[in-house]
């Protein structure tokens, strides 16, 4: 096997076969699928509750002799995916770390590492193969989740979808694939560099905690508009123009808050997904070129971060780091 790509593919194929027989992988993916579908069902049920409350309110107004009819709640099918995106950004990243850690740990625990390294497979075949294998797995998982949630929107949400909605869902799926591949590659590199397997897993989870939970939460807490359900400015009935005037007086503070948020790769994933799916009201029902004009920077950063993570995994996973004794 003189072709480096062929050597890497052999390793990738081995990872695919191992994951196919891995019960933990099956359990994690089933859990993620069920959680995502439940989130669609809960969101659909919540909107039905809003409609029922609205109809009851209108009936009461008519009974009272009022001729003023309030606007009905608006329903946008892709907004049912909000919960699924949030599950993917938190649980998906954690599962990506666990599976990536397992690709290194299993070779040492099973004693197959020395056998693999005894073959003329080349310097980069192992890390490239493992990253490629996990990337293919995540592509399949994201595709399955995409199909399942799209069907759920139509069946459970009783919402017809337009061709443009399919394009939005496809873009969100690509973003999710990049995000999950980023975390898997990062965990492979950290585990390979760690002097002990347990240390590699702990460091990966600490990084996950910092950039998935802690930093985004700090940024959300610093946003005054998030402190009141429905938004502070909306609750106070402050118009958009006046809202911008108020925020202009706190430009420095808001710059720090936003900078803190975007230091997390999770926020890039969330903002891209929320905007293209129309979950964020500002971009709901807007043309894709309008959304892209605002979001291309986030997309570029996510792609570069994923490439950097893969490069890190390939550079960190060497014969020397792999042959450390397990602990």
C-alpha positions in Angstrom: 0.0 0.0 0.0 2.2 2.8 -1.2 -0.7 5.2 -1.7 -1.0 7.4 1.5 -4.7 8.0 0.8 -5.3 4.2 0.5 -3.5 3.6 3.8 -5.7 6.2 5.5 -8.8 4.7 4.0 -7.9 1.3 5.4 -7.7 2.8 8.9 -10.9 4.8 8.3 -12.7 1.6 7.2 -11.5 -0.2 10.3 -13.0 2.7 12.4 -16.3 2.4 10.6 -16.5 -1.4 11.2 -15.6 -0.9 14.9 -18.2 1.7 15.4 -20.8 -0.4 13.7 -20.3 -3.0 16.4 -20.0 -0.5 19.2 -23.0 -0.7 21.6 -22.1 2.6 23.2 -22.2 4.4 19.8 -25.6 2.9 19.1 -27.0 3.9 22.5 -25.7 7.5 22.2 -27.0 7.9 18.7 -30.4 6.5 19.5 -30.6 8.8 22.6 -29.7 11.8 20.4 -32.3 10.9 17.8 -35.0 10.4 20.4 -34.2 13.7 22.2 -34.2 15.6 18.9 -37.6 14.1 17.8 -39.1 14.8 21.2 -37.9 18.4 20.9 -39.8 18.8 17.7 -42.9 17.2 19.2 -42.7 19.5 22.3 -42.3 22.6 20.1 -45.3 21.6 18.0 -47.4 21.0 21.0 -46.4 24.3 22.5 -47.6 26.1 19.4 -50.9 24.3 19.4 -51.3 25.4 23.0 -50.7 29.0 21.9 -53.3 28.6 19.1 -55.9 27.2 21.5 -55.3 30.1 23.9 -55.6 32.6 21.1 -58.9 31.1 19.9 -60.3 31.1 23.4 -59.2 34.8 23.8 -60.9 35.7 20.5 -64.1 34.0 21.6 -64.1 35.9 24.9 -63.6 39.2 23.0 -66.5 38.4 20.7 -68.7 37.5 23.6 -67.8 40.8 25.2 -68.9 42.6 22.1 -65.4 43.7 20.9 -64.8 44.0 17.2 -61.0 44.2 17.6 -59.3 41.0 16.7 -55.6 40.6 17.8 -53.1 39.1 15.4 -52.8 35.3 15.5 -49.6 33.6 16.5 -47.4 33.0 13.5 -46.0 29.6 12.8 -42.8 28.9 10.9 -42.0 25.2 10.5 -38.2 25.4 10.8 -38.4 27.0 14.2 -39.5 23.6 15.5 -35.8 22.6 15.1 -34.6 25.0 17.8 -34.5 22.3 20.5 -32.7 19.8 18.1 -30.0 22.4 17.4 -29.5 23.0 21.1 -29.2 19.3 21.8 -26.7 18.9 19.0 -24.5 21.8 20.1 -24.3 20.4 23.7 -24.8 16.6 23.6 -23.5 16.2 20.1 -20.2 17.8 21.0 -19.9 15.7 24.1 -20.7 12.5 22.2 -18.1 13.5 19.6 -15.5 13.8 22.3 -16.4 10.4 23.8 -16.3 8.6 20.5 -13.0 10.2 19.5 -11.4 9.3 22.8 -12.5 5.8 22.3 -10.8 5.5 18.9 -7.4 6.0 20.7 -8.2 4.2 23.9 -9.5 1.0 22.3 -6.2 0.4 20.4 -4.2 0.6 23.6 -6.6 -1.4 25.7 -7.1 -4.2 23.1 -3.4 -4.4 22.4 -3.9 -3.8 18.6 -1.8 -0.7 18.5 1.5 -2.5 18.2 0.2 -4.6 15.4 -1.0 -1.6 13.5 2.3 0.3 14.0 4.2 -2.8 12.9 2.8 -2.3 9.4 4.2 0.1 6.8 1.2 2.5 7.1 3.0 5.8 7.0 3.3 8.8 9.3 -0.2 10.3 8.8 -2.3 7.2 8.0 -3.6 6.6 11.5 -4.7 10.1 12.5 -6.1 10.8 9.0 -7.9 7.5 8.9 -9.4 8.0 12.4 -10.5 11.5 11.6 -11.9 10.5 8.2 -13.7 7.6 9.8 -15.4 9.7 12.4 -16.2 12.4 9.8 -18.0 9.8 7.7 -19.8 8.6 10.7 -21.0 12.1 11.6 -22.0 12.7 8.0 -24.3 9.6 8.2 -25.6 10.6 11.7 -26.4 14.2 10.6 -28.0 12.9 7.4 -30.2 10.5 9.4 -31.1 13.2 11.9 -31.9 15.6 9.0 -34.3 13.2 7.4 -35.9 12.2 10.6 -36.5 15.8 11.8 -37.8 16.9 8.4 -40.3 14.0 8.4 -41.2 15.0 12.0 -41.9 18.6 11.0 -44.3 17.4 8.3 -46.0 14.7 10.3 -45.8 15.8 13.9 -45.8 19.6 13.3 -48.3 19.2 10.4 -46.4 21.8 8.5 -45.7 21.8 4.7 -42.2 22.6 3.7 -41.1 24.6 0.6 -38.0 23.9 -1.5 -36.3 26.9 0.1 -36.8 25.2 3.5 -35.0 22.1 2.2 -32.1 24.3 1.3 -32.0 25.9 4.7 -32.1 22.5 6.4 -29.3 21.3 4.2 -27.1 24.2 5.1 -27.8 23.7 8.8 -26.8 20.0 8.3 -23.5 20.9 6.8 -22.8 23.3 9.6 -23.6 20.6 12.1 -21.2 18.1 10.4 -18.4 20.6 10.5 -19.1 21.3 14.2 -19.1 17.6 15.2 -16.0 16.9 13.2 -14.2 19.7 14.9 -14.9 18.2 18.4 -13.9 14.7 17.3 -10.6 15.8 15.8 -9.8 18.0 18.8 -10.4 15.1 21.2 -8.2 12.8 19.1 -5.3 15.3 19.3 -5.7 15.9 23.0 -6.0 12.2 23.8 -2.9 11.4 21.8 -0.9 14.2 23.4 -2.0 13.4 27.0 0.5 11.3 29.1 -2.5 9.2 30.3 -5.7 8.2 28.6 -7.7 9.4 31.5 -6.0 12.8 31.3 -6.9 13.1 27.7 -10.6 12.5 28.4 -10.6 14.9 31.3 -8.9 17.7 29.4 -11.3 17.2 26.4 -14.3 17.5 28.7 -12.9 20.5 30.5 -12.5 22.2 27.1 -16.1 21.2 26.2 -17.4 22.6 29.5 -15.5 25.9 28.9 -16.5 26.5 25.3 -19.9 24.8 25.1 -21.4 25.7 28.5 -19.5 28.3 30.5 -18.4 30.9 28.0 -21.7 31.0 26.0 -23.7 31.2 29.3 -21.6 34.1 30.5 -22.2 36.0 27.2 -26.0 35.3 27.5 -26.0 36.5 31.1 -24.3 39.7 30.1 -27.0 40.4 27.5 -29.7 42.5 29.3 -32.3 41.5 26.7 -32.0 37.9 27.8 -32.9 38.6 31.5 -36.7 38.8 30.8 -38.7 36.2 29.0 -39.6 37.5 25.6 -36.8 40.1 25.7 -36.4 43.1 28.0 -36.9 45.6 25.2 -40.1 43.9 23.9 -41.5 43.7 27.5 -40.9 47.4 28.0 -42.4 48.0 24.5 -39.3 49.8 23.3 -39.2 50.3 19.5 -36.3 48.8 17.5 -34.9 52.3 16.7 -34.9 53.3 20.3 -33.4 50.0 21.3 -30.4 50.6 19.0 -30.1 54.1 20.5 -30.0 52.7 24.0 -27.4 50.0 23.1 -25.2 52.6 21.4 -24.5 54.0 24.8 -23.1 50.6 25.9 -21.2 49.8 22.7 -18.0 48.9 24.7 -19.8 46.6 27.0 -21.7 44.9 24.2 -18.4 44.5 22.2 -16.9 42.7 25.2 -20.0 40.5 25.6 -20.2 39.6 21.9 -16.4 39.0 21.7 -16.7 36.6 24.7 -19.5 34.7 23.0 -17.9 34.4 19.6 -14.7 33.0 21.2 -16.7 29.9 21.5 -17.0 27.6 18.5 -20.4 26.6 19.8 -21.8 30.1 19.3 -20.6 30.1 15.7 -22.6 26.8 15.2 -25.6 28.2 17.0 -25.7 31.5 15.2 -25.3 29.9 11.8 -28.0 27.3 12.5 -30.4 29.8 14.0 -30.1 32.3 11.2 -30.3 29.9 8.3 -33.2 28.1 9.8 -35.0 31.3 10.6 -35.1 30.6 14.4 -33.7 34.1 14.9 -36.5 36.4 14.1 -34.4 39.0 12.2 -33.5 36.4 9.6 -36.8 34.6 9.5 -38.2 34.3 5.9 -35.3 36.3 4.6 -33.5 35.3 1.3 -30.4 33.1 1.7 -28.2 35.7 0.1 -29.3 38.2 2.8 -28.5 35.7 5.6 -25.2 34.8 4.0 -24.1 38.4 3.8 -24.3 38.6 7.6 -23.1 35.1 8.4 -20.3 34.4 6.0 -17.7 35.4 8.7 -19.1 32.8 11.1 -19.1 30.1 8.4 -15.5 30.9 7.4 -14.4 30.8 11.1 -16.1 27.5 11.7 -14.6 26.0 8.5 -11.1 27.2 9.5 -11.5 26.0 13.1 -12.5 22.6 11.8 -9.5 22.5 9.5 -7.2 23.6 12.3 -8.6 20.9 14.6 -8.0 18.2 12.0 -4.5 19.5 11.5 -3.9 19.4 15.2 -5.1 15.8 15.4 -2.9 14.8 12.6 0.2 16.5 14.0 -0.4 15.3 17.6 -1.1 11.7 16.8 2.4 10.2 16.2 4.0 6.9 16.9 5.7 8.4 20.0 2.5 9.7 21.5 0.5 6.6 20.6 3.1 4.3 22.2 2.9 5.9 25.6 1.8 3.4 28.3 -1.8 3.5 29.2 -3.0 4.6 32.6 
